[in-house]
Amino acid sequence: ALIRDGDGRILVLEHTYRRELPWGLPGGWLKHAESPEAGLTREVFEETGLKVAVEALLAADFWGNNQLDLLYRCRVLSGSYTPNEETCSARWLSPQEMPQLLPNQRTLLRKAGVL
C-alpha cells in the first residue's frame, strides 16, 4: 500500500519479523480466493489498525518465478497506528527520507514514479 498524508509523506512500518530490512510499506499476502483490494485492506488493518480505501493500482511487477507484487494507492478512512506483533513502529517520510526497503518494494515505487 502506498499511503500518503496531507503533506505527501509515505507511511512506512518497522516490521518485527524482518531483521535485515525491517522498514517497508504496509501489505502482505492474499488468502485463497481473496481479491487484491480486500487482501490489502485486511493486511493494512492487521499491520496498522488503520481502515483504508484502496483507490488505484499504481504498479505491478513479478518478483522471482511465482510472486506478483502490486502497489495500490490507498487513503486512510479512520483509525490510528497501533503497534502489534507484526509491526513495532510507523513513520511518515518523504520519498527522499526513505530507509532501505525490500528490493521488490523499491522497484514498485520506482515504477510508480514515487522514487
C-alpha positions as CSV (number, residue, x, y, z in Angstrom):
1,A,0.0,0.0,0.0
2,L,1.2,3.5,-0.8
3,I,-0.5,5.6,1.8
4,R,0.4,9.3,1.9
5,D,-0.5,12.0,4.4
6,G,-1.7,15.6,3.6
7,D,2.0,16.6,3.2
8,G,2.7,13.9,0.6
9,R,4.8,11.8,3.1
10,I,4.6,8.0,2.8
11,L,3.7,5.6,5.6
12,V,6.4,3.1,6.3
13,L,6.4,0.4,9.0
14,E,9.1,-1.2,11.1
15,H,8.3,-5.0,10.7
16,T,9.2,-7.2,13.7
17,Y,10.0,-10.3,11.6
18,R,12.4,-8.8,9.2
19,R,15.8,-8.1,10.9
20,E,17.9,-7.1,7.9
21,L,15.4,-4.8,6.2
22,P,12.8,-4.0,8.8
23,W,11.2,-0.9,7.2
24,G,8.7,-1.3,4.5
25,L,5.3,-0.5,3.1
26,P,2.1,-2.0,4.6
27,G,0.9,-5.0,2.8
28,G,1.1,-8.8,2.7
29,W,-0.2,-12.0,1.1
30,L,-3.6,-12.8,-0.3
31,K,-5.7,-15.5,1.2
32,H,-7.3,-18.1,-1.1
33,A,-9.9,-16.5,-3.4
34,E,-9.3,-13.1,-1.8
35,S,-9.3,-10.1,-4.2
36,P,-6.2,-7.9,-4.1
37,E,-8.2,-5.0,-2.8
38,A,-9.8,-7.0,0.0
39,G,-6.5,-8.5,0.9
40,L,-4.7,-5.2,1.0
41,T,-7.5,-3.7,3.2
42,R,-7.2,-6.6,5.6
43,E,-3.4,-6.6,5.7
44,V,-3.2,-2.8,6.3
45,F,-5.6,-3.1,9.1
46,E,-3.8,-6.0,10.7
47,E,-0.4,-4.2,10.5
48,T,-1.5,-0.7,11.5
49,G,-5.1,-0.6,12.9
50,L,-6.0,1.8,10.0
51,K,-9.0,1.4,7.8
52,V,-8.2,2.3,4.3
53,A,-9.9,2.7,0.9
54,V,-8.0,1.1,-2.0
55,E,-8.1,3.7,-4.8
56,A,-5.9,2.8,-7.7
57,L,-3.3,0.3,-8.9
58,L,-0.1,2.2,-9.5
59,A,2.4,-0.6,-10.4
60,A,2.8,-4.3,-10.8
61,D,5.9,-6.5,-11.2
62,F,7.0,-10.1,-10.9
63,W,9.4,-11.0,-8.2
64,G,11.1,-14.3,-8.8
65,N,9.3,-17.1,-10.6
66,N,6.0,-17.1,-8.7
67,Q,5.3,-13.8,-7.0
68,L,3.3,-10.9,-8.5
69,D,3.7,-7.7,-6.5
70,L,1.1,-5.0,-6.7
71,L,1.3,-1.4,-5.5
72,Y,-2.0,0.3,-4.8
73,R,-2.6,3.9,-3.7
74,C,-4.7,3.9,-0.5
75,R,-6.4,6.6,1.6
76,V,-6.9,6.4,5.3
77,L,-10.6,6.4,6.3
78,S,-10.2,6.0,10.1
79,G,-8.0,4.8,12.9
80,S,-4.6,5.5,14.2
81,Y,-1.4,3.4,14.1
82,T,-1.3,0.7,16.8
83,P,1.9,-1.4,17.3
84,N,1.3,-5.2,17.1
85,E,3.1,-8.5,16.7
86,E,3.9,-7.7,13.1
87,T,5.0,-4.0,13.3
88,C,6.5,-2.1,16.2
89,S,6.6,1.5,14.8
90,A,5.4,3.7,12.0
91,R,6.8,6.8,10.3
92,W,5.6,9.3,7.7
93,L,8.6,10.0,5.4
94,S,9.2,11.9,2.3
95,P,10.5,9.9,-0.7
96,Q,14.0,11.4,-0.1
97,E,13.9,10.2,3.5
98,M,13.0,6.6,2.7
99,P,15.1,3.9,4.6
100,Q,16.4,0.9,2.7
101,L,13.4,-1.1,1.6
102,L,12.9,-4.6,0.2
103,P,14.1,-4.7,-3.4
104,N,10.7,-5.6,-4.7
105,Q,9.0,-2.6,-2.9
106,R,11.7,-0.2,-4.2
107,T,11.1,-1.5,-7.7
108,L,7.3,-0.9,-7.4
109,L,7.8,2.6,-6.0
110,R,10.2,3.4,-8.9
111,K,7.7,2.1,-11.5
112,A,5.0,4.2,-9.9
113,G,7.2,7.3,-10.2
114,V,7.5,7.8,-6.4
115,L,11.2,7.3,-6.1
